[in-house]
Amino acid sequence: MPQGERPGSDGEHLVQQRLGTTERADRFYRDQVLDHLNARMQEFVGRQEMFFLSTADRHGECDATFRAGPPGFVQVLDARTLAYPEYRGNGVMASIGNISENPRLGILMVDFTRDRIGLHVNGRARVVMDEEMRAGHPGLPVDPVPGRRAQLWVMVEVEEAYIHCAKHIPHLQKVPPQQRGARAWGTDDFKRKGGDFFDAAAEAGDRAPFRRPERKNEHLRGGLHEDTPGEAPAAHGTGQEDGPVPGNGHGSALDGTAIPGPPSRIAETGPSSSARAADAPGRDDFVGELNAEFLDRVERVLARAQPRRPAEDEPEFRGWFGRRDV
């Protein structure tokens, strides 16, 4: 498969090459990875009641979370666009905050009860207020449950969509509603939200204040980040901005009005940020050293790994999931 047509990251391609799995990976890329949602994927999305969500902030620090709703709460707007509602939660807004800084996200939907299969969706997101969303899509349902009424929507431009295989997915059964009781959508009741299940609040008086680990650029692989020499950090809350930037998590609403959100860049006097980055002495050397260090670490780890013959290459193999129709 030509390099320019291969999905995935440089890192995964390097690992494939070292472990001898490039041919298998290319087969998966060719057969299973799409840049849109086909008909079966759209049907699958339309009946899911939950998914797992991953986002990262501008530093690359990650957050994984869970979203749930009635079947169809994730809306398929077209083959390349999804939208899901943000319900009232604990007020932290971790995922929305990450998207406002870094529009990349990953979604994993898993059907544990019927098909025992999963679907990955990776793409770019932007946040849209509920009223703007409904202006552009008047057919969106209005949920009768107050705690399930969207405050915001996240629209996702699909860049990759592919299967998650069944072999390690447990087969679960849903508990009948009369046995589990009604879910407390949108509640602020401490006990109904789970209380202090992990004793974190009970131990609060005995522990030291939370301290964020110091950032030392170890995540960088050549991108422009706020803590890279030569590029000033983006500040928020000054009220100054150059206007919406496509794909930054703000952009424009469906009717063309600006979506509320922190400014994407700060108006500055003097040389532009790009000019400063280009003129910054030693920046290329700095990034090159980071890349070399990263690759050296990867090679040392992979040198200890021994390639093994995968089950998929055995002559008796009957498909990715043991089913001829997949």
Secondary structure, DSSP 8 states (H G I E B T S, - for coil): --GGG--S-HHHHHHHHHHT-HHHHHHHHHHH-BSS--HHHHHHHHT--EEEEEEE-TT--EEEEEEE-STT-SEEEETTEEEEEE---SS--HHHHHHHH--EEEEEEEETTTT-EEEEEEEEEEEEEHHHHHHH-TT----SSGGG--SEEEEEEEEEEEEE-STT--------HHHH----TT---TTTTTTTTTSTTTTGGGS---------STT-SS---TTSTTS-----SSS--S---TTSS--B-TTS-B-----SS---SSS-HHHHHHH-TTHHHHHHHHHHHHHHHHHHHHHT------GGGSTT---TTS-TT-
